[in-house]
Amino acid sequence: KAYCMTGWRIGYLAAEPEITKAVSKLQGQSTSNPATISQSAAVEALIGPQDYISQQTREFQTRRDFLVTGLNNLPGVSCKKPQGTFYSFPDFSGVYGKTGNGKLIDGSLTLSEYLLDEVKVALVPGIAFGADRNMRMSFACSMKDLQNGLDRIGDALQKLS
């Protein structure tokens, strides 16, 4: 993830030998090998200049802090500061039980549908992760897009009754 190769299904593990052996056994039965081009790109990422990582880390921290603050300022929403990811997982359960567009908001699925229909913001319902109180939001986008998304979500939540 540090090298923005999300979805390439390539990585490495540094662990005690007994853990490495167990993970290798499991991995060997559950995945296939990454493409040659992905392997070559991963090698270049690891041996190439590394200054990008600290710069990108600072940028993601800025975006994270901005988003978490904005979410915590929305009525009925609370969000803990995520560590080591570019997703937030805010708790929207404070708005459950309200109605929007004639539909009862009774969980993450109905809230995600409402936000998409009402203000064209797509969030991943937390029920997909076993946490129906929450929604997954990425902050791997521009500050402008984050502000726009927060504004739209805020507008939509204000319309709930």
C-alpha atoms as an extended CHARMM CRD file, in Angstrom:
* protein
*
       161  EXT
         1         1  LYS       CA              0.0000000000        0.0000000000        0.0000000000  PROA      1               0.0000000000
         2         2  ALA       CA              2.8720000000        2.3780000000        0.6610000000  PROA      2               0.0000000000
         3         3  TYR       CA              3.7000000000        2.2170000000       -3.0350000000  PROA      3               0.0000000000
         4         4  CYS       CA              0.1080000000        2.7150000000       -4.2400000000  PROA      4               0.0000000000
         5         5  MET       CA             -0.0620000000       -0.7550000000       -5.7570000000  PROA      5               0.0000000000
         6         6  THR       CA             -3.4740000000       -1.5270000000       -4.2750000000  PROA      6               0.0000000000
         7         7  GLY       CA             -5.1940000000       -4.3670000000       -6.0670000000  PROA      7               0.0000000000
         8         8  TRP       CA             -1.9710000000       -5.7720000000       -7.4990000000  PROA      8               0.0000000000
         9         9  ARG       CA             -2.0900000000       -8.5620000000       -4.8880000000  PROA      9               0.0000000000
        10        10  ILE       CA              1.5700000000       -8.4460000000       -4.1130000000  PROA      10              0.0000000000
        11        11  GLY       CA              3.2980000000       -8.0720000000       -0.7900000000  PROA      11              0.0000000000
        12        12  TYR       CA              5.8160000000       -9.5560000000        1.5650000000  PROA      12              0.0000000000
        13        13  LEU       CA              5.9860000000      -10.8010000000        5.1180000000  PROA      13              0.0000000000
        14        14  ALA       CA              8.7000000000      -10.3590000000        7.7210000000  PROA      14              0.0000000000
        15        15  ALA       CA              8.0490000000      -12.6700000000       10.6720000000  PROA      15              0.0000000000
        16        16  GLU       CA              9.4110000000      -15.4360000000       12.8590000000  PROA      16              0.0000000000
        17        17  PRO       CA             10.2000000000      -18.6130000000       10.8640000000  PROA      17              0.0000000000
        18        18  GLU       CA              7.3030000000      -20.6320000000       12.3210000000  PROA      18              0.0000000000
        19        19  ILE       CA              4.8420000000      -17.8780000000       11.4100000000  PROA      19              0.0000000000
        20        20  THR       CA              6.3120000000      -17.5380000000        7.9120000000  PROA      20              0.0000000000
        21        21  LYS       CA              6.0050000000      -21.2860000000        7.3650000000  PROA      21              0.0000000000
        22        22  ALA       CA              2.3520000000      -21.3330000000        8.4730000000  PROA      22              0.0000000000
        23        23  VAL       CA              1.4540000000      -18.2890000000        6.3570000000  PROA      23              0.0000000000
        24        24  SER       CA              3.2360000000      -19.7800000000        3.3220000000  PROA      24              0.0000000000
        25        25  LYS       CA              1.2020000000      -22.9610000000        3.6690000000  PROA      25              0.0000000000
        26        26  LEU       CA             -2.0510000000      -21.0230000000        3.8850000000  PROA      26              0.0000000000
        27        27  GLN       CA             -1.1450000000      -18.5720000000        1.1080000000  PROA      27              0.0000000000
        28        28  GLY       CA             -0.0930000000      -21.3700000000       -1.2160000000  PROA      28              0.0000000000
        29        29  GLN       CA             -3.5850000000      -22.8620000000       -1.0270000000  PROA      29              0.0000000000
        30        30  SER       CA             -5.5820000000      -19.6680000000       -1.3250000000  PROA      30              0.0000000000
        31        31  THR       CA             -4.0190000000      -17.4300000000       -3.9850000000  PROA      31              0.0000000000
        32        32  SER       CA             -2.2360000000      -17.5850000000       -7.2800000000  PROA      32              0.0000000000
        33        33  ASN       CA              1.0150000000      -15.9130000000       -8.2030000000  PROA      33              0.0000000000
        34        34  PRO       CA              1.1150000000      -12.2290000000       -9.1040000000  PROA      34              0.0000000000
        35        35  ALA       CA              1.8160000000      -11.2990000000      -12.6970000000  PROA      35              0.0000000000
        36        36  THR       CA              5.4420000000      -10.8670000000      -13.7510000000  PROA      36              0.0000000000
        37        37  ILE       CA              4.9500000000       -7.1520000000      -14.3680000000  PROA      37              0.0000000000
        38        38  SER       CA              3.6210000000       -6.7500000000      -10.8010000000  PROA      38              0.0000000000
        39        39  GLN       CA              6.6490000000       -8.5540000000       -9.3950000000  PROA      39              0.0000000000
        40        40  SER       CA              9.0430000000       -6.3810000000      -11.3930000000  PROA      40              0.0000000000
        41        41  ALA       CA              7.2310000000       -3.1970000000      -10.3630000000  PROA      41              0.0000000000
        42        42  ALA       CA              7.3370000000       -4.2520000000       -6.6930000000  PROA      42              0.0000000000
        43        43  VAL       CA             11.1030000000       -4.7870000000       -6.8630000000  PROA      43              0.0000000000
        44        44  GLU       CA             11.5990000000       -1.3540000000       -8.4190000000  PROA      44              0.0000000000
        45        45  ALA       CA              9.3660000000        0.2240000000       -5.7700000000  PROA      45              0.0000000000
        46        46  LEU       CA             11.4250000000       -1.3480000000       -2.9800000000  PROA      46              0.0000000000
        47        47  ILE       CA             14.8510000000       -0.4440000000       -4.3940000000  PROA      47              0.0000000000
        48        48  GLY       CA             13.9040000000        2.9540000000       -5.8480000000  PROA      48              0.0000000000
        49        49  PRO       CA             13.8030000000        6.3460000000       -4.1170000000  PROA      49              0.0000000000
        50        50  GLN       CA             11.8210000000        6.2320000000       -0.8650000000  PROA      50              0.0000000000
        51        51  ASP       CA             11.2210000000        9.9540000000       -0.2140000000  PROA      51              0.0000000000
        52        52  TYR       CA              7.7760000000        9.6450000000       -1.7890000000  PROA      52              0.0000000000
        53        53  ILE       CA              6.5720000000        7.4630000000        1.0930000000  PROA      53              0.0000000000
        54        54  SER       CA              7.1410000000       10.0300000000        3.8450000000  PROA      54              0.0000000000
        55        55  GLN       CA              5.6300000000       12.7690000000        1.6710000000  PROA      55              0.0000000000
        56        56  GLN       CA              2.5780000000       10.6330000000        0.8990000000  PROA      56              0.0000000000
        57        57  THR       CA              2.2480000000        9.5970000000        4.5560000000  PROA      57              0.0000000000
        58        58  ARG       CA              2.1060000000       13.2350000000        5.6240000000  PROA      58              0.0000000000
        59        59  GLU       CA             -0.5070000000       13.9630000000        2.9580000000  PROA      59              0.0000000000
        60        60  PHE       CA             -2.6850000000       11.0440000000        4.0640000000  PROA      60              0.0000000000
        61        61  GLN       CA             -2.3750000000       12.1240000000        7.7170000000  PROA      61              0.0000000000
        62        62  THR       CA             -3.5600000000       15.6080000000        6.7520000000  PROA      62              0.0000000000
        63        63  ARG       CA             -6.5070000000       14.1890000000        4.8170000000  PROA      63              0.0000000000
        64        64  ARG       CA             -7.3330000000       11.7440000000        7.6150000000  PROA      64              0.0000000000
        65        65  ASP       CA             -7.3200000000       14.4340000000       10.2860000000  PROA      65              0.0000000000
        66        66  PHE       CA             -9.4340000000       16.7330000000        8.1210000000  PROA      66              0.0000000000
        67        67  LEU       CA            -12.0070000000       14.0110000000        7.4160000000  PROA      67              0.0000000000
        68        68  VAL       CA            -12.2070000000       12.7440000000       11.0020000000  PROA      68              0.0000000000
        69        69  THR       CA            -12.6990000000       16.2890000000       12.3140000000  PROA      69              0.0000000000
        70        70  GLY       CA            -15.3690000000       16.9590000000        9.6960000000  PROA      70              0.0000000000
        71        71  LEU       CA            -17.2030000000       13.7140000000       10.4240000000  PROA      71              0.0000000000
        72        72  ASN       CA            -17.1540000000       14.3350000000       14.1710000000  PROA      72              0.0000000000
        73        73  ASN       CA            -18.7380000000       17.7470000000       13.5380000000  PROA      73              0.0000000000
        74        74  LEU       CA            -21.7380000000       16.1710000000       11.7860000000  PROA      74              0.0000000000
        75        75  PRO       CA            -24.8070000000       15.5660000000       13.9870000000  PROA      75              0.0000000000
        76        76  GLY       CA            -25.2800000000       11.8900000000       14.8360000000  PROA      76              0.0000000000
        77        77  VAL       CA            -21.8390000000       10.8640000000       13.5390000000  PROA      77              0.0000000000
        78        78  SER       CA            -18.7350000000        9.8490000000       15.4570000000  PROA      78              0.0000000000
        79        79  CYS       CA            -15.4020000000        8.7390000000       14.0530000000  PROA      79              0.0000000000
        80        80  LYS       CA            -12.2260000000        7.4480000000       15.6420000000  PROA      80              0.0000000000
        81        81  LYS       CA             -8.9110000000        8.3080000000       14.0330000000  PROA      81              0.0000000000
        82        82  PRO       CA             -7.8470000000        5.3720000000       11.8280000000  PROA      82              0.0000000000
        83        83  GLN       CA             -4.2690000000        4.1220000000       11.9970000000  PROA      83              0.0000000000
        84        84  GLY       CA             -2.3530000000        2.7670000000        9.0060000000  PROA      84              0.0000000000
        85        85  THR       CA             -5.0490000000        2.9520000000        6.3490000000  PROA      85              0.0000000000
        86        86  PHE       CA             -6.6740000000        5.4380000000        4.0030000000  PROA      86              0.0000000000
        87        87  TYR       CA            -10.1910000000        4.5580000000        5.1080000000  PROA      87              0.0000000000
        88        88  SER       CA            -12.2850000000        5.9440000000        7.9240000000  PROA      88              0.0000000000
        89        89  PHE       CA            -15.0560000000        3.9110000000        9.5300000000  PROA      89              0.0000000000
        90        90  PRO       CA            -17.4290000000        6.4530000000       11.0840000000  PROA      90              0.0000000000
        91        91  ASP       CA            -20.3760000000        5.4240000000       13.2380000000  PROA      91              0.0000000000
        92        92  PHE       CA            -23.5890000000        6.8740000000       11.7670000000  PROA      92              0.0000000000
        93        93  SER       CA            -25.9600000000        5.1090000000       14.1610000000  PROA      93              0.0000000000
        94        94  GLY       CA            -26.9060000000        8.4660000000       15.6960000000  PROA      94              0.0000000000
        95        95  VAL       CA            -29.0500000000        9.1380000000       12.6240000000  PROA      95              0.0000000000
        96        96  TYR       CA            -30.7020000000        5.7060000000       12.5580000000  PROA      96              0.0000000000
        97        97  GLY       CA            -34.4110000000        5.8130000000       13.2200000000  PROA      97              0.0000000000
        98        98  LYS       CA            -34.8290000000        9.0030000000       11.1930000000  PROA      98              0.0000000000
        99        99  THR       CA            -36.5700000000        9.2490000000        7.8340000000  PROA      99              0.0000000000
       100       100  GLY       CA            -35.2790000000       10.5260000000        4.5080000000  PROA      100             0.0000000000
       101       101  ASN       CA            -37.2980000000       10.6810000000        1.2900000000  PROA      101             0.0000000000
       102       102  GLY       CA            -40.0560000000        8.7230000000        3.0320000000  PROA      102             0.0000000000
       103       103  LYS       CA            -37.7240000000        5.8290000000        3.9150000000  PROA      103             0.0000000000
       104       104  LEU       CA            -36.6860000000        4.8070000000        7.4190000000  PROA      104             0.0000000000
       105       105  ILE       CA            -32.9160000000        4.9340000000        7.9150000000  PROA      105             0.0000000000
       106       106  ASP       CA            -32.4980000000        1.7500000000        9.9380000000  PROA      106             0.0000000000
       107       107  GLY       CA            -28.9330000000        0.7280000000        9.1360000000  PROA      107             0.0000000000
       108       108  SER       CA            -25.8710000000        1.2530000000        7.0030000000  PROA      108             0.0000000000
       109       109  LEU       CA            -27.4690000000       -0.1410000000        3.8630000000  PROA      109             0.0000000000
       110       110  THR       CA            -30.4730000000        2.1920000000        3.9030000000  PROA      110             0.0000000000
       111       111  LEU       CA            -28.2410000000        5.1310000000        4.8460000000  PROA      111             0.0000000000
       112       112  SER       CA            -25.8520000000        4.4120000000        1.9730000000  PROA      112             0.0000000000
       113       113  GLU       CA            -28.7920000000        4.2260000000       -0.4430000000  PROA      113             0.0000000000
       114       114  TYR       CA            -30.1740000000        7.5070000000        0.9090000000  PROA      114             0.0000000000
       115       115  LEU       CA            -26.8200000000        9.3060000000        0.5900000000  PROA      115             0.0000000000
       116       116  LEU       CA            -26.3330000000        8.0300000000       -2.9450000000  PROA      116             0.0000000000
       117       117  ASP       CA            -29.8460000000        8.9950000000       -4.0380000000  PROA      117             0.0000000000
       118       118  GLU       CA            -30.0120000000       12.2950000000       -2.1770000000  PROA      118             0.0000000000
       119       119  VAL       CA            -26.5330000000       13.8040000000       -2.6260000000  PROA      119             0.0000000000
       120       120  LYS       CA            -24.6470000000       11.4000000000       -4.9400000000  PROA      120             0.0000000000
       121       121  VAL       CA            -22.1270000000       10.3130000000       -2.2820000000  PROA      121             0.0000000000
       122       122  ALA       CA            -21.1590000000        6.6400000000       -2.3140000000  PROA      122             0.0000000000
       123       123  LEU       CA            -20.0850000000        5.0570000000        0.9720000000  PROA      123             0.0000000000
       124       124  VAL       CA            -19.6020000000        1.3580000000        1.6490000000  PROA      124             0.0000000000
       125       125  PRO       CA            -22.1740000000        0.0720000000        4.1510000000  PROA      125             0.0000000000
       126       126  GLY       CA            -20.5280000000       -1.2360000000        7.3050000000  PROA      126             0.0000000000
       127       127  ILE       CA            -22.8260000000       -4.2520000000        7.3220000000  PROA      127             0.0000000000
       128       128  ALA       CA            -20.4920000000       -5.7040000000        4.6610000000  PROA      128             0.0000000000
       129       129  PHE       CA            -17.8260000000       -5.7910000000        7.4040000000  PROA      129             0.0000000000
       130       130  GLY       CA            -20.1460000000       -6.9760000000       10.1820000000  PROA      130             0.0000000000
       131       131  ALA       CA            -20.5280000000       -3.4470000000       11.6050000000  PROA      131             0.0000000000
       132       132  ASP       CA            -23.9400000000       -2.0670000000       10.6560000000  PROA      132             0.0000000000
       133       133  ARG       CA            -23.4260000000        1.1020000000       12.7290000000  PROA      133             0.0000000000
       134       134  ASN       CA            -20.5910000000        2.1760000000       10.4430000000  PROA      134             0.0000000000
       135       135  MET       CA            -19.8200000000        3.2090000000        6.8810000000  PROA      135             0.0000000000
       136       136  ARG       CA            -16.4470000000        2.9690000000        5.1410000000  PROA      136             0.0000000000
       137       137  MET       CA            -15.0810000000        6.1530000000        3.5980000000  PROA      137             0.0000000000
       138       138  SER       CA            -11.8600000000        6.5400000000        1.6810000000  PROA      138             0.0000000000
       139       139  PHE       CA             -9.6630000000        9.5900000000        2.0790000000  PROA      139             0.0000000000
       140       140  ALA       CA             -7.4800000000        8.6500000000       -0.8990000000  PROA      140             0.0000000000
       141       141  CYS       CA             -8.7830000000       11.6440000000       -2.8240000000  PROA      141             0.0000000000
       142       142  SER       CA             -8.2150000000       15.3810000000       -2.9120000000  PROA      142             0.0000000000
       143       143  MET       CA             -8.9810000000       17.7330000000       -0.0240000000  PROA      143             0.0000000000
       144       144  LYS       CA            -11.4720000000       19.4430000000       -2.3240000000  PROA      144             0.0000000000
       145       145  ASP       CA            -13.3170000000       16.1580000000       -2.8610000000  PROA      145             0.0000000000
       146       146  LEU       CA            -13.2670000000       15.4350000000        0.8820000000  PROA      146             0.0000000000
       147       147  GLN       CA            -14.7530000000       18.8460000000        1.6490000000  PROA      147             0.0000000000
       148       148  ASN       CA            -17.3640000000       18.4060000000       -1.0670000000  PROA      148             0.0000000000
       149       149  GLY       CA            -18.2880000000       14.9700000000        0.2790000000  PROA      149             0.0000000000
       150       150  LEU       CA            -18.5450000000       16.2140000000        3.8670000000  PROA      150             0.0000000000
       151       151  ASP       CA            -20.7040000000       19.1380000000        2.7620000000  PROA      151             0.0000000000
       152       152  ARG       CA            -23.0300000000       16.8410000000        0.8160000000  PROA      152             0.0000000000
       153       153  ILE       CA            -23.3030000000       14.3290000000        3.6550000000  PROA      153             0.0000000000
       154       154  GLY       CA            -24.0090000000       17.1620000000        6.0880000000  PROA      154             0.0000000000
       155       155  ASP       CA            -26.7310000000       18.5170000000        3.8000000000  PROA      155             0.0000000000
       156       156  ALA       CA            -28.3190000000       15.0800000000        3.4980000000  PROA      156             0.0000000000
       157       157  LEU       CA            -28.2430000000       14.4660000000        7.2480000000  PROA      157             0.0000000000
       158       158  GLN       CA            -29.8660000000       17.8490000000        7.8920000000  PROA      158             0.0000000000
       159       159  LYS       CA            -32.8150000000       16.7870000000        5.7040000000  PROA      159             0.0000000000
       160       160  LEU       CA            -33.5580000000       13.7330000000        7.8450000000  PROA      160             0.0000000000
       161       161  SER       CA            -36.5650000000       13.9990000000       10.1150000000  PROA      161             0.0000000000
